[in-house]
Amino acid sequence: MKKAHILLSIALLYVSTSIYADTIRLATTTSTENSGLLNVLIPLFEKNSGHKIHVIAVGTGKALRMGQDGDADVLFVHARDAENKFIRDGHGVNHRSVMYNDFVIVGPKEDPAGILGSHDGVAALKKIMANKSLFISRGDNSGTHKKERALWDIAKLKPSGEWYREAGQGMGKVLQISNELSAYTLTDRGTWLSSRSHSSIKILVEGDKRLFNPYGIIAVNPEKYHDIHYAAGMSFIAWITSPFAQQKIAQYKINNKVLFTPMAIRTSHLSK
């Protein structure tokens, strides 16, 4: 009887280890998850690959830290300078571009800073600060927060004071706070489109080429962490940059609005 219990324990350990080995830890951004895109892509990958994906939605900064610490297998993020540094420092391999959208500045319809219709994100932030209009920052070292800080740097300004509030929250939550407080914020278009039906704030600034927002995917370097599920992770990278997945990204819409444009394969090469 005791031997049977031992054999059963060994069998259960084997099964649990096998399942874990087939699970890819995907550290990604809250904006990617909030958009709803992963709810479409991941079940398709899991069905066709036999792998499972455990999504860890955090800011880009934290996702890169998780990769550096060996706590994720694959990173799906949007801060190109930080991604390139991650690769140069030897933490990641097989960096691929997946898709892009853009950042926009949203705010109350009343627009107290008078930025409506501007195509200059830096000039808009200058007006918001000059007017001391309430601005909600991600404040979490995410890709969106990095972009916001870059715009302030270009403006040669350091925002501070009661009008400037750092939420330390994901994009969906920051949009909710901005709506409740009739405040301005910087957001990626995908998360905005997925949440705008519940919001009274609107897009005020768009079209600045500095607001370009590419998303990249990276495998954590298996030479640094030997327990990284590298082969499984690479299968996901190969899949999400394949014609099939790129087409699914191109077709993903909310209220008939496209959220992302594929980058791994030109949209002209995708069938309708």
Phi and psi restraints in degrees (value plus and minus 20) as a CYANA .aco file:
   2 LYS   PHI     -82.6   -42.6
   2 LYS   PSI     -59.6   -19.6
   3 LYS   PHI     -83.7   -43.7
   3 LYS   PSI     -57.4   -17.4
   4 ALA   PHI     -83.8   -43.8
   4 ALA   PSI     -60.4   -20.4
   5 HIS   PHI     -84.1   -44.1
   5 HIS   PSI     -59.8   -19.8
   6 ILE   PHI     -84.1   -44.1
   6 ILE   PSI     -64.5   -24.5
   7 LEU   PHI     -83.7   -43.7
   7 LEU   PSI     -59.0   -19.0
   8 LEU   PHI     -84.1   -44.1
   8 LEU   PSI     -61.6   -21.6
   9 SER   PHI     -83.3   -43.3
   9 SER   PSI     -61.8   -21.8
  10 ILE   PHI     -83.5   -43.5
  10 ILE   PSI     -61.8   -21.8
  11 ALA   PHI     -83.6   -43.6
  11 ALA   PSI     -64.3   -24.3
  12 LEU   PHI     -84.2   -44.2
  12 LEU   PSI     -59.1   -19.1
  13 LEU   PHI     -83.2   -43.2
  13 LEU   PSI     -61.0   -21.0
  14 TYR   PHI     -83.4   -43.4
  14 TYR   PSI     -64.8   -24.8
  15 VAL   PHI     -82.7   -42.7
  15 VAL   PSI     -67.5   -27.5
  16 SER   PHI     -84.3   -44.3
  16 SER   PSI     -57.7   -17.7
  17 THR   PHI     -87.0   -47.0
  17 THR   PSI     -58.9   -18.9
  18 SER   PHI     -85.0   -45.0
  18 SER   PSI     -61.8   -21.8
  19 ILE   PHI     -83.3   -43.3
  19 ILE   PSI     -64.0   -24.0
  20 TYR   PHI     -81.7   -41.7
  20 TYR   PSI     -60.2   -20.2
  21 ALA   PHI     -84.4   -44.4
  21 ALA   PSI     -47.7    -7.7
  22 ASP   PHI    -109.8   -69.8
  22 ASP   PSI     -19.8    20.2
  23 THR   PHI    -117.7   -77.7
  23 THR   PSI     103.3   143.3
  24 ILE   PHI    -114.1   -74.1
  24 ILE   PSI     104.8   144.8
  25 ARG   PHI    -106.9   -66.9
  25 ARG   PSI      87.3   127.3
  26 LEU   PHI    -124.1   -84.1
  26 LEU   PSI      86.7   126.7
  27 ALA   PHI    -108.9   -68.9
  27 ALA   PSI      99.3   139.3
  28 THR   PHI    -158.1  -118.1
  28 THR   PSI    -197.1  -157.1
  29 THR   PHI    -111.9   -71.9
  29 THR   PSI     135.1   175.1
  30 THR   PHI     -84.8   -44.8
  30 THR   PSI     -50.7   -10.7
  31 SER   PHI     -86.6   -46.6
  31 SER   PSI     -58.4   -18.4
  32 THR   PHI     -84.2   -44.2
  32 THR   PSI     -63.9   -23.9
  33 GLU   PHI     -90.1   -50.1
  33 GLU   PSI     -64.3   -24.3
  34 ASN   PHI     -80.2   -40.2
  34 ASN   PSI     -48.0    -8.0
  35 SER   PHI     -87.9   -47.9
  35 SER   PSI     -42.4    -2.4
  36 GLY   PHI      69.1   109.1
  36 GLY   PSI     -24.9    15.1
  37 LEU   PHI     -82.7   -42.7
  37 LEU   PSI     -60.7   -20.7
  38 LEU   PHI     -83.9   -43.9
  38 LEU   PSI     -48.8    -8.8
  39 ASN   PHI     -85.9   -45.9
  39 ASN   PSI     -41.1    -1.1
  40 VAL   PHI    -110.4   -70.4
  40 VAL   PSI     -66.4   -26.4
  41 LEU   PHI     -93.9   -53.9
  41 LEU   PSI     -65.9   -25.9
  42 ILE   PHI     -83.0   -43.0
  42 ILE   PSI     -65.2   -25.2
  43 PRO   PHI     -79.4   -39.4
  43 PRO   PSI     -54.3   -14.3
  44 LEU   PHI     -85.8   -45.8
  44 LEU   PSI     -63.8   -23.8
  45 PHE   PHI     -85.0   -45.0
  45 PHE   PSI     -66.5   -26.5
  46 GLU   PHI     -80.9   -40.9
  46 GLU   PSI     -60.7   -20.7
  47 LYS   PHI     -84.0   -44.0
  47 LYS   PSI     -59.1   -19.1
  48 ASN   PHI    -110.0   -70.0
  48 ASN   PSI     -38.8     1.2
  49 SER   PHI    -125.4   -85.4
  49 SER   PSI     -45.7    -5.7
  50 GLY   PHI      64.9   104.9
  50 GLY   PSI     -27.3    12.7
  51 HIS   PHI    -108.0   -68.0
  51 HIS   PSI     136.3   176.3
  52 LYS   PHI    -129.7   -89.7
  52 LYS   PSI     131.1   171.1
  53 ILE   PHI    -139.9   -99.9
  53 ILE   PSI     107.8   147.8
  54 HIS   PHI    -121.8   -81.8
  54 HIS   PSI      90.3   130.3
  55 VAL   PHI    -105.9   -65.9
  55 VAL   PSI     108.4   148.4
  56 ILE   PHI    -137.8   -97.8
  56 ILE   PSI      81.0   121.0
  57 ALA   PHI    -112.3   -72.3
  57 ALA   PSI      91.3   131.3
  58 VAL   PHI    -161.4  -121.4
  58 VAL   PSI     159.8   199.8
  59 GLY   PHI     -90.2   -50.2
  59 GLY   PSI     139.2   179.2
  60 THR   PHI     -76.4   -36.4
  60 THR   PSI     -61.8   -21.8
  61 GLY   PHI     -78.1   -38.1
  61 GLY   PSI     -64.3   -24.3
  62 LYS   PHI     -90.5   -50.5
  62 LYS   PSI     -56.6   -16.6
  63 ALA   PHI     -81.6   -41.6
  63 ALA   PSI     -63.2   -23.2
  64 LEU   PHI     -85.5   -45.5
  64 LEU   PSI     -56.5   -16.5
  65 ARG   PHI     -84.7   -44.7
  65 ARG   PSI     -60.6   -20.6
  66 MET   PHI     -81.2   -41.2
  66 MET   PSI     -61.6   -21.6
  67 GLY   PHI     -84.3   -44.3
  67 GLY   PSI     -61.6   -21.6
  68 GLN   PHI     -83.6   -43.6
  68 GLN   PSI     -51.7   -11.7
  69 ASP   PHI    -110.8   -70.8
  69 ASP   PSI     -19.9    20.1
  70 GLY   PHI      56.4    96.4
  70 GLY   PSI       1.3    41.3
  71 ASP   PHI    -117.6   -77.6
  71 ASP   PSI     -11.6    28.4
  72 ALA   PHI    -167.3  -127.3
  72 ALA   PSI     136.8   176.8
  73 ASP   PHI    -118.1   -78.1
  73 ASP   PSI     -56.4   -16.4
  74 VAL   PHI    -157.0  -117.0
  74 VAL   PSI     122.7   162.7
  75 LEU   PHI    -137.2   -97.2
  75 LEU   PSI     112.9   152.9
  76 PHE   PHI    -145.5  -105.5
  76 PHE   PSI      76.1   116.1
  77 VAL   PHI    -155.8  -115.8
  77 VAL   PSI     157.2   197.2
  78 HIS   PHI    -165.5  -125.5
  78 HIS   PSI      53.5    93.5
  79 ALA   PHI    -173.6  -133.6
  79 ALA   PSI      65.9   105.9
  80 ARG   PHI     -78.8   -38.8
  80 ARG   PSI     -60.8   -20.8
  81 ASP   PHI     -82.4   -42.4
  81 ASP   PSI     -63.0   -23.0
  82 ALA   PHI     -88.4   -48.4
  82 ALA   PSI     -55.4   -15.4
  83 GLU   PHI     -84.0   -44.0
  83 GLU   PSI     -65.7   -25.7
  84 ASN   PHI     -82.7   -42.7
  84 ASN   PSI     -58.8   -18.8
  85 LYS   PHI     -84.9   -44.9
  85 LYS   PSI     -60.2   -20.2
  86 PHE   PHI     -77.5   -37.5
  86 PHE   PSI     -61.8   -21.8
  87 ILE   PHI     -89.1   -49.1
  87 ILE   PSI     -66.8   -26.8
  88 ARG   PHI     -80.0   -40.0
  88 ARG   PSI     -54.4   -14.4
  89 ASP   PHI     -99.5   -59.5
  89 ASP   PSI     -20.1    19.9
  90 GLY   PHI      64.4   104.4
  90 GLY   PSI      -6.9    33.1
  91 HIS   PHI    -105.2   -65.2
  91 HIS   PSI     -43.0    -3.0
  92 GLY   PHI    -157.6  -117.6
  92 GLY   PSI     142.9   182.9
  93 VAL   PHI    -159.9  -119.9
  93 VAL   PSI     145.2   185.2
  94 ASN   PHI      35.8    75.8
  94 ASN   PSI      33.7    73.7
  95 HIS   PHI     -95.0   -55.0
  95 HIS   PSI     104.1   144.1
  96 ARG   PHI    -149.7  -109.7
  96 ARG   PSI     124.6   164.6
  97 SER   PHI    -101.5   -61.5
  97 SER   PSI     117.8   157.8
  98 VAL   PHI    -132.3   -92.3
  98 VAL   PSI     -68.8   -28.8
  99 MET   PHI    -186.1  -146.1
  99 MET   PSI     153.0   193.0
 100 TYR   PHI    -169.0  -129.0
 100 TYR   PSI     137.9   177.9
 101 ASN   PHI    -163.1  -123.1
 101 ASN   PSI    -164.4  -124.4
 102 ASP   PHI    -165.7  -125.7
 102 ASP   PSI     146.4   186.4
 103 PHE   PHI    -112.6   -72.6
 103 PHE   PSI     131.1   171.1
 104 VAL   PHI    -157.2  -117.2
 104 VAL   PSI     136.7   176.7
 105 ILE   PHI    -122.9   -82.9
 105 ILE   PSI     104.2   144.2
 106 VAL   PHI    -132.9   -92.9
 106 VAL   PSI     140.6   180.6
 107 GLY   PHI    -194.5  -154.5
 107 GLY   PSI    -195.1  -155.1
 108 PRO   PHI     -89.2   -49.2
 108 PRO   PSI     130.1   170.1
 109 LYS   PHI     -78.7   -38.7
 109 LYS   PSI     -53.0   -13.0
 110 GLU   PHI     -85.2   -45.2
 110 GLU   PSI     -46.3    -6.3
 111 ASP   PHI      27.9    67.9
 111 ASP   PSI      45.1    85.1
 112 PRO   PHI     -81.2   -41.2
 112 PRO   PSI     -44.3    -4.3
 113 ALA   PHI    -105.9   -65.9
 113 ALA   PSI     -29.8    10.2
 114 GLY   PHI      47.5    87.5
 114 GLY   PSI      26.5    66.5
 115 ILE   PHI    -125.9   -85.9
 115 ILE   PSI     -22.1    17.9
 116 LEU   PHI     -75.7   -35.7
 116 LEU   PSI     110.5   150.5
 117 GLY   PHI      68.4   108.4
 117 GLY   PSI     -24.5    15.5
 118 SER   PHI     -93.1   -53.1
 118 SER   PSI     127.6   167.6
 119 HIS   PHI    -134.3   -94.3
 119 HIS   PSI       0.7    40.7
 120 ASP   PHI    -144.3  -104.3
 120 ASP   PSI      81.5   121.5
 121 GLY   PHI     -83.8   -43.8
 121 GLY   PSI     -55.6   -15.6
 122 VAL   PHI     -88.1   -48.1
 122 VAL   PSI     -66.1   -26.1
 123 ALA   PHI     -81.5   -41.5
 123 ALA   PSI     -57.0   -17.0
 124 ALA   PHI     -84.7   -44.7
 124 ALA   PSI     -62.5   -22.5
 125 LEU   PHI     -85.1   -45.1
 125 LEU   PSI     -57.3   -17.3
 126 LYS   PHI     -79.9   -39.9
 126 LYS   PSI     -62.2   -22.2
 127 LYS   PHI     -87.0   -47.0
 127 LYS   PSI     -60.6   -20.6
 128 ILE   PHI     -81.0   -41.0
 128 ILE   PSI     -64.1   -24.1
 129 MET   PHI     -88.6   -48.6
 129 MET   PSI     -61.3   -21.3
 130 ALA   PHI     -82.4   -42.4
 130 ALA   PSI     -55.7   -15.7
 131 ASN   PHI    -106.5   -66.5
 131 ASN   PSI     -28.3    11.7
 132 LYS   PHI      33.1    73.1
 132 LYS   PSI      20.1    60.1
 133 SER   PHI     -96.5   -56.5
 133 SER   PSI     123.0   163.0
 134 LEU   PHI     -81.1   -41.1
 134 LEU   PSI     107.6   147.6
 135 PHE   PHI    -148.7  -108.7
 135 PHE   PSI     109.8   149.8
 136 ILE   PHI    -124.0   -84.0
 136 ILE   PSI      98.1   138.1
 137 SER   PHI    -118.1   -78.1
 137 SER   PSI     126.6   166.6
 138 ARG   PHI     -77.0   -37.0
 138 ARG   PSI     -66.9   -26.9
 139 GLY   PHI      41.3    81.3
 139 GLY   PSI       9.7    49.7
 140 ASP   PHI    -149.8  -109.8
 140 ASP   PSI      -6.6    33.4
 141 ASN   PHI      43.2    83.2
 141 ASN   PSI       2.6    42.6
 142 SER   PHI     -95.1   -55.1
 142 SER   PSI     154.7   194.7
 143 GLY   PHI     -80.8   -40.8
 143 GLY   PSI     -58.8   -18.8
 144 THR   PHI     -85.6   -45.6
 144 THR   PSI     -62.6   -22.6
 145 HIS   PHI     -85.2   -45.2
 145 HIS   PSI     -60.1   -20.1
 146 LYS   PHI     -81.2   -41.2
 146 LYS   PSI     -62.2   -22.2
 147 LYS   PHI     -83.3   -43.3
 147 LYS   PSI     -64.2   -24.2
 148 GLU   PHI     -79.0   -39.0
 148 GLU   PSI     -66.6   -26.6
 149 ARG   PHI     -83.4   -43.4
 149 ARG   PSI     -55.8   -15.8
 150 ALA   PHI     -83.5   -43.5
 150 ALA   PSI     -59.0   -19.0
 151 LEU   PHI     -87.1   -47.1
 151 LEU   PSI     -60.7   -20.7
 152 TRP   PHI     -83.5   -43.5
 152 TRP   PSI     -57.7   -17.7
 153 ASP   PHI     -83.8   -43.8
 153 ASP   PSI     -61.7   -21.7
 154 ILE   PHI     -81.5   -41.5
 154 ILE   PSI     -57.7   -17.7
 155 ALA   PHI     -95.3   -55.3
 155 ALA   PSI     -28.8    11.2
 156 LYS   PHI      38.4    78.4
 156 LYS   PSI      22.2    62.2
 157 LEU   PHI    -147.9  -107.9
 157 LEU   PSI     129.6   169.6
 158 LYS   PHI    -142.4  -102.4
 158 LYS   PSI      80.1   120.1
 159 PRO   PHI     -87.6   -47.6
 159 PRO   PSI     118.0   158.0
 160 SER   PHI    -184.2  -144.2
 160 SER   PSI     142.9   182.9
 161 GLY   PHI      95.4   135.4
 161 GLY   PSI     157.9   197.9
 162 GLU   PHI     -83.1   -43.1
 162 GLU   PSI     -49.9    -9.9
 163 TRP   PHI     -92.8   -52.8
 163 TRP   PSI     -40.3    -0.3
 164 TYR   PHI    -129.4   -89.4
 164 TYR   PSI      94.3   134.3
 165 ARG   PHI    -143.5  -103.5
 165 ARG   PSI     108.4   148.4
 166 GLU   PHI    -115.1   -75.1
 166 GLU   PSI     100.6   140.6
 167 ALA   PHI    -106.0   -66.0
 167 ALA   PSI     -50.2   -10.2
 168 GLY   PHI      43.4    83.4
 168 GLY   PSI      13.3    53.3
 169 GLN   PHI    -147.7  -107.7
 169 GLN   PSI     148.2   188.2
 170 GLY   PHI     -91.5   -51.5
 170 GLY   PSI     151.3   191.3
 171 MET   PHI     -83.4   -43.4
 171 MET   PSI     -62.5   -22.5
 172 GLY   PHI     -79.8   -39.8
 172 GLY   PSI     -63.5   -23.5
 173 LYS   PHI     -87.7   -47.7
 173 LYS   PSI     -59.4   -19.4
 174 VAL   PHI     -85.2   -45.2
 174 VAL   PSI     -58.9   -18.9
 175 LEU   PHI     -84.2   -44.2
 175 LEU   PSI     -58.1   -18.1
 176 GLN   PHI     -83.5   -43.5
 176 GLN   PSI     -64.9   -24.9
 177 ILE   PHI     -82.9   -42.9
 177 ILE   PSI     -64.0   -24.0
 178 SER   PHI     -81.4   -41.4
 178 SER   PSI     -59.1   -19.1
 179 ASN   PHI     -85.4   -45.4
 179 ASN   PSI     -64.6   -24.6
 180 GLU   PHI     -85.3   -45.3
 180 GLU   PSI     -53.0   -13.0
 181 LEU   PHI    -122.6   -82.6
 181 LEU   PSI     -15.4    24.6
 182 SER   PHI      31.7    71.7
 182 SER   PSI      33.0    73.0
 183 ALA   PHI    -134.4   -94.4
 183 ALA   PSI     144.2   184.2
 184 TYR   PHI    -107.0   -67.0
 184 TYR   PSI     134.3   174.3
 185 THR   PHI    -180.6  -140.6
 185 THR   PSI     143.1   183.1
 186 LEU   PHI    -119.2   -79.2
 186 LEU   PSI     111.3   151.3
 187 THR   PHI    -160.7  -120.7
 187 THR   PSI     135.1   175.1
 188 ASP   PHI     -96.1   -56.1
 188 ASP   PSI     128.7   168.7
 189 ARG   PHI     -84.3   -44.3
 189 ARG   PSI     -55.3   -15.3
 190 GLY   PHI     -79.4   -39.4
 190 GLY   PSI     -69.0   -29.0
 191 THR   PHI     -86.5   -46.5
 191 THR   PSI     -58.0   -18.0
 192 TRP   PHI     -79.6   -39.6
 192 TRP   PSI     -68.0   -28.0
 193 LEU   PHI     -83.0   -43.0
 193 LEU   PSI     -53.9   -13.9
 194 SER   PHI     -97.0   -57.0
 194 SER   PSI     -34.2     5.8
 195 SER   PHI    -141.6  -101.6
 195 SER   PSI     -24.5    15.5
 196 ARG   PHI     -86.9   -46.9
 196 ARG   PSI     -43.1    -3.1
 197 SER   PHI     -85.5   -45.5
 197 SER   PSI     -38.5     1.5
 198 HIS   PHI    -124.4   -84.4
 198 HIS   PSI      -4.6    35.4
 199 SER   PHI    -151.2  -111.2
 199 SER   PSI     128.1   168.1
 200 SER   PHI    -121.2   -81.2
 200 SER   PSI     -31.1     8.9
 201 ILE   PHI     -96.1   -56.1
 201 ILE   PSI     143.5   183.5
 202 LYS   PHI    -160.1  -120.1
 202 LYS   PSI     144.7   184.7
 203 ILE   PHI     -90.5   -50.5
 203 ILE   PSI     107.4   147.4
 204 LEU   PHI    -134.2   -94.2
 204 LEU   PSI     -52.5   -12.5
 205 VAL   PHI    -151.2  -111.2
 205 VAL   PSI     108.0   148.0
 206 GLU   PHI    -176.0  -136.0
 206 GLU   PSI     146.2   186.2
 207 GLY   PHI      70.9   110.9
 207 GLY   PSI     -17.1    22.9
 208 ASP   PHI     -99.0   -59.0
 208 ASP   PSI     105.8   145.8
 209 LYS   PHI     -81.9   -41.9
 209 LYS   PSI     -40.9    -0.9
 210 ARG   PHI     -94.1   -54.1
 210 ARG   PSI     -27.8    12.2
 211 LEU   PHI    -117.4   -77.4
 211 LEU   PSI      -9.0    31.0
 212 PHE   PHI     -78.5   -38.5
 212 PHE   PSI     118.2   158.2
 213 ASN   PHI    -154.7  -114.7
 213 ASN   PSI      63.9   103.9
 214 PRO   PHI    -104.1   -64.1
 214 PRO   PSI     126.1   166.1
 215 TYR   PHI    -129.7   -89.7
 215 TYR   PSI     112.3   152.3
 216 GLY   PHI    -141.2  -101.2
 216 GLY   PSI     137.7   177.7
 217 ILE   PHI    -144.7  -104.7
 217 ILE   PSI     120.1   160.1
 218 ILE   PHI    -158.7  -118.7
 218 ILE   PSI     117.3   157.3
 219 ALA   PHI    -109.6   -69.6
 219 ALA   PSI     114.3   154.3
 220 VAL   PHI     -88.0   -48.0
 220 VAL   PSI     119.3   159.3
 221 ASN   PHI     -83.9   -43.9
 221 ASN   PSI      94.6   134.6
 222 PRO   PHI     -89.7   -49.7
 222 PRO   PSI     -37.3     2.7
 223 GLU   PHI     -92.6   -52.6
 223 GLU   PSI     -40.6    -0.6
 224 LYS   PHI    -109.3   -69.3
 224 LYS   PSI     -53.9   -13.9
 225 TYR   PHI    -154.2  -114.2
 225 TYR   PSI      88.1   128.1
 226 HIS   PHI     -95.1   -55.1
 226 HIS   PSI     -31.2     8.8
 227 ASP   PHI    -114.8   -74.8
 227 ASP   PSI     -14.2    25.8
 228 ILE   PHI     -85.1   -45.1
 228 ILE   PSI     117.5   157.5
 229 HIS   PHI    -105.3   -65.3
 229 HIS   PSI      51.5    91.5
 230 TYR   PHI     -88.2   -48.2
 230 TYR   PSI     -67.2   -27.2
 231 ALA   PHI     -82.1   -42.1
 231 ALA   PSI     -63.9   -23.9
 232 ALA   PHI     -85.5   -45.5
 232 ALA   PSI     -62.5   -22.5
 233 GLY   PHI     -81.7   -41.7
 233 GLY   PSI     -61.3   -21.3
 234 MET   PHI     -86.5   -46.5
 234 MET   PSI     -50.2   -10.2
 235 SER   PHI     -85.8   -45.8
 235 SER   PSI     -54.6   -14.6
 236 PHE   PHI     -91.6   -51.6
 236 PHE   PSI     -60.8   -20.8
 237 ILE   PHI     -81.6   -41.6
 237 ILE   PSI     -63.4   -23.4
 238 ALA   PHI     -82.9   -42.9
 238 ALA   PSI     -59.4   -19.4
 239 TRP   PHI     -89.4   -49.4
 239 TRP   PSI     -66.1   -26.1
 240 ILE   PHI     -90.9   -50.9
 240 ILE   PSI     -38.7     1.3
 241 THR   PHI    -120.5   -80.5
 241 THR   PSI     -11.8    28.2
 242 SER   PHI    -100.7   -60.7
 242 SER   PSI     140.3   180.3
 243 PRO   PHI     -75.1   -35.1
 243 PRO   PSI     -59.0   -19.0
 244 PHE   PHI     -82.1   -42.1
 244 PHE   PSI     -72.4   -32.4
 245 ALA   PHI     -89.2   -49.2
 245 ALA   PSI     -57.3   -17.3
 246 GLN   PHI     -83.2   -43.2
 246 GLN   PSI     -55.2   -15.2
 247 GLN   PHI     -86.1   -46.1
 247 GLN   PSI     -60.3   -20.3
 248 LYS   PHI     -82.3   -42.3
 248 LYS   PSI     -58.6   -18.6
 249 ILE   PHI     -84.4   -44.4
 249 ILE   PSI     -63.7   -23.7
 250 ALA   PHI     -84.2   -44.2
 250 ALA   PSI     -50.4   -10.4
 251 GLN   PHI    -108.2   -68.2
 251 GLN   PSI     -29.7    10.3
 252 TYR   PHI     -93.8   -53.8
 252 TYR   PSI     100.8   140.8
 253 LYS   PHI    -155.9  -115.9
 253 LYS   PSI     134.6   174.6
 254 ILE   PHI    -148.8  -108.8
 254 ILE   PSI     106.6   146.6
 255 ASN   PHI      31.5    71.5
 255 ASN   PSI      21.6    61.6
 256 ASN   PHI      45.6    85.6
 256 ASN   PSI      -1.5    38.5
 257 LYS   PHI    -129.9   -89.9
 257 LYS   PSI     109.2   149.2
 258 VAL   PHI     -93.7   -53.7
 258 VAL   PSI     113.2   153.2
 259 LEU   PHI    -113.5   -73.5
 259 LEU   PSI     -54.4   -14.4
 260 PHE   PHI    -159.4  -119.4
 260 PHE   PSI     130.8   170.8
 261 THR   PHI    -133.4   -93.4
 261 THR   PSI     107.4   147.4
 262 PRO   PHI     -81.1   -41.1
 262 PRO   PSI     127.5   167.5
 263 MET   PHI    -137.8   -97.8
 263 MET   PSI     -47.2    -7.2
 264 ALA   PHI     -88.7   -48.7
 264 ALA   PSI     -51.7   -11.7
 265 ILE   PHI    -155.5  -115.5
 265 ILE   PSI     112.4   152.4
 266 ARG   PHI     -82.7   -42.7
 266 ARG   PSI     119.9   159.9
 267 THR   PHI     -80.3   -40.3
 267 THR   PSI     -46.9    -6.9
 268 SER   PHI     -85.9   -45.9
 268 SER   PSI     -38.0     2.0
 269 HIS   PHI    -111.6   -71.6
 269 HIS   PSI     -22.6    17.4
 270 LEU   PHI    -119.0   -79.0
 270 LEU   PSI     115.3   155.3
 271 SER   PHI     -92.1   -52.1
 271 SER   PSI     131.8   171.8
